[in-house]
Amino acid sequence: MAEPRKLRMGMVGGGPGAFIGPVHRIAAELDGKCELVAGAFSQSPERSREAGASFGVDPARAYANYGEMIATERTRADGIDFVVIATPNHLHLPVAVAALEAGIPVMSDKPATATYDEALELESSVRKSGLPYGLTHTYAGYAMVREARSMCAAGKLGAIRKVAVEYFQGWLSRPVETTGHKQAEWRADPERSGPGGAIGDIGTHAFHLLEYISGLQVTAINATLRTVVAGRKLDDDCSAFVRLSNGAAGTLACSQVAAGELNEVRLRIYGETGSLEWRQQDPNRLIVKWLEGPEEIHHAAAPYLSADARAVARVPPGHPEGYLEAFAVLYREFAGALMAWKDGAVNPLPSTLPGIEAGVRGMRFIDRVIASSRSERWVEF
Ligand SMILES: NC(=O)c1ccc[n+]([C@@H]2O[C@H](COP(=O)([O-])OP(=O)(O)OC[C@H]3O[C@@H](n4cnc5c(N)ncnc54)[C@H](O)[C@@H]3O)[C@@H](O)[C@H]2O)c1
């Protein structure tokens, strides 16, 4: 058995002013299973050192770049157990491959890479290494997403006939990428974001949620991409029809120019005898509607939920858990998988935790949406 201790993590990205880096740090440490000990937090060595100091990292382990971090940490007796990737998309592949080749597991933010070809390369690197690779599709960590998934898997709605998923934000309604806005700037740059704008940034989450909850796969897609804000280099709005592996149909829409929306992720699934509705801005409730029965509201942490949903609750019903806790569920599962792997388990990631397969499908989604929108036709997935 591996010694019981916190898993040591080395972070790439997440420097001063970053959005998701701090979320990773809080989430990783929430359940007491991981600790931040090293990082290359910024492309600027100076800012990386400053960031390391502010996070309480040993100055010798706040590195100038990720190459130095991986090369040094792999030789330390107390070296990092895994690398966290919280940089813009174009760095996801090189950092992940460098870590895997050094024998270090990876927890990456989405999208898995910048392009579909890169995702295939990463997939081969992950398979070759045999190392755990987790992908932080945040919404997979919510208790009521797990409940919706369990209900679909158990056939509680009957055969699924229709799926509707939306992810709407309004923060890119103006060309804020030209005003020095840190997060908008790289997202609107194809060199750093990849070929997908809104579809890569938030469409991949919507797509993942659709397949994750329904248990179905998208087999064909007919999408319209638009760039609503003049001068923007990538899409900021997408409307798509999808066909699913059981013959069902659905819609997937995402937009970052939906003025007034904050982070409106909403999913509805309709089966033969009932339906589900979940919204991330009201995450502790799942609305269940029956063809021949009253509408129900199911609450997170309630004793009547499925084992998968109950397993992720930390506090009793009525005590809300949210974004950080959902993110932390993914870290808790990743840490468990890593410990199992250290003890010799092969492919230790639980099916509830997104990994390389979800990463490749997400990148395929971007590729297919662009192909469909350009050709103005249905494309096979
Ligand atoms: N899971 C989610 O819900 C979620 C939410 C937001 C962002 N993301 C993803 O997280 C990633 C980062 O997004 P963000 O909004 O935090 O971006 P951000 O611009 O706020 O942060 C990026 C960080 O990476 C650092 N960085 C850039 N180049 C680097 C390099 N060469 N070496 C080390 N650090 C470097 C920057 O200095 C910055 O600290 C993206 O891939 C994004 O898609 C995921």
The ligand as a Gaussian input file, in Angstrom:
#p B3LYP/6-31G(d) Opt

LIG

0 1
 N      -13.369000      23.830000     -15.906000
 C      -13.898000      25.017000     -16.046000
 O      -15.048000      25.225000     -15.720000
 C      -13.056000      26.139000     -16.607000
 C      -13.392000      27.463000     -16.324000
 C      -12.543000      28.469000     -16.802000
 C      -11.438000      28.161000     -17.554000
 N      -11.166000      26.854000     -17.852000
 C       -9.977000      26.500000     -18.654000
 O       -8.830000      26.786000     -17.859000
 C       -7.768000      27.268000     -18.658000
 C       -7.311000      28.624000     -18.137000
 O       -8.388000      29.539000     -18.213000
 P       -8.416000      30.873000     -17.305000
 O       -9.737000      31.496000     -17.526000
 O       -8.025000      30.554000     -15.917000
 O       -7.292000      31.719000     -18.004000
 P       -6.443000      32.901000     -17.335000
 O       -5.964000      33.755000     -18.448000
 O       -7.217000      33.535000     -16.234000
 O       -5.206000      32.143000     -16.664000
 C       -4.211000      31.509000     -17.420000
 C       -2.952000      31.431000     -16.585000
 O       -1.968000      30.715000     -17.324000
 C       -0.719000      31.411000     -17.180000
 N        0.178000      31.069000     -18.276000
 C        0.135000      31.449000     -19.572000
 N        1.194000      30.956000     -20.246000
 C        1.923000      30.234000     -19.338000
 C        3.117000      29.497000     -19.422000
 N        3.798000      29.376000     -20.566000
 N        3.578000      28.901000     -18.301000
 C        2.917000      29.000000     -17.124000
 N        1.771000      29.694000     -16.997000
 C        1.277000      30.311000     -18.103000
 C       -1.120000      32.873000     -17.154000
 O       -0.094000      33.675000     -16.610000
 C       -2.349000      32.801000     -16.258000
 O       -1.963000      32.812000     -14.915000
 C       -8.321000      27.291000     -20.088000
 O       -7.907000      26.157000     -20.787000
 C       -9.818000      27.296000     -19.902000
 O      -10.504000      26.694000     -20.989000
 C      -11.946000      25.860000     -17.374000

